[in-house]
């Protein structure tokens, strides 16, 4: 990876992480309840974008370097498996077992579906 690509990668990550914080906060401020909607929305939207990027690479010869910059740099900083895991465990520890189960299952199904949708959109 060239120096310019490395700088772009770091910049993309520097945008992704604060955007995750902002999106999570905006969503969380607008909903009630124990379900971690902010993290759910962040992970679903990041999965959709990763699906689009992957589809562009598969179907339209999207170059590898921008895919790494956007996919790994931006999306890697934007999406968050660790927060999903933390929030699921927190819900379970607080006795909200149904919410914990729904969080894990809904995130898995929705994010897989969002990535598939992104692939399909890129194939058009």
N, C-alpha and C positions, 0 to 999 in steps of 0.2 A: 504494500500500500504506500503510495506516495505521501510526502509530507502534506501536500494540499488536501489529499483525501483524508488523512488522519485529522487534520484541523477541522474539516467539514464533519467528520464523524463525531468529534468532541463537541462541536457546535450543535449538531443535531441532538445529541444527548442532553446538552445544556438547555435546549428548548423543550425536549420531551418531559423531563422531570418536573419543571415548574408548571408545565401545562397539565400534567397529571394532577398536581396539587390543586390547581385552579378548577379544573373540571370536577374533581372529587368534591371540593368545597361547595361549588355552585349546586351540584346535584344534592348533596347532603343537606344543604340549607333549605331545600325546597320539599323535602319529604320527611315524614315522621316514621317512627318504628325502629326496630332493631336491625332490620335487613340493611346491609351495607351497599346501598344503591350506587353511591359514588364510585366505589371500586368496581362494581359490576359494569357500570356504563363505561368506565375507562378501559377495562379489559375487553369488553365487547367491541368498542370502537377501534381499539388497537388491533384486535383480531381481524376486523374487517379490512383495515388498512394493510395489514400483513398479507391477507388473502389477495388484495388487489396487486400489491407489489410482486408477490409470487406469480400471479397470473400474468402480469406484464412481462416478467422474466421468461416464463414458459411459452407464452403465445406471441409476444411482440419483441423479443430480443432486447428487453430492457437490460442495460449494461450492469455488470456485476458490482462495480464500485458504488454507483448510486443506490443499488439495492442494499448493499451492506450499510451505507451511510444512513439511509432512511429506515431500513428494516431492523438492523441491529442497533444503530445509534439512537435514532429517534424513538422507534417503537419499543426497543429494549428499555429505554429510560421511562417511556410513557406508561407501558403496561406494568403490572406488578403481581407476580405470583406470590411473593412473600407476604404482601398485605392481604391477599385473598386467604392465604393459609392462616395468618394471624387472626383475621376477623372470624374465620370459621371456628378456630380453636377458642377464641374469646366467647363467641356465642355458646359453644358447648359448655365452657366453664361456668357461664352465667345461667345454665340450665335451659337455654333456648335451643334445645336439640333439633326441633323441627326447622327452625330458622337456619341452624348450622347445616343441616342436611340439604335444605333448599338452596342455600348459598352455594355449596359445593356442586350440587347437581345442575342447578340453573346456569351457573357460570360455565361449567364444562359443555353443556348442550348448546347454550347460546353462543359461546365463543367459537366452538367448532362450526356451528351454523353460519356465523358471521364470516369466518375465514372461507367457508365454501361459497358463500354469496360473493365475497370479494373476488375469488377465483372466477366465478361465473361472470361477474361484471367485466372483468379484464378480458375474458374470452370473447366478448361481443365485438 
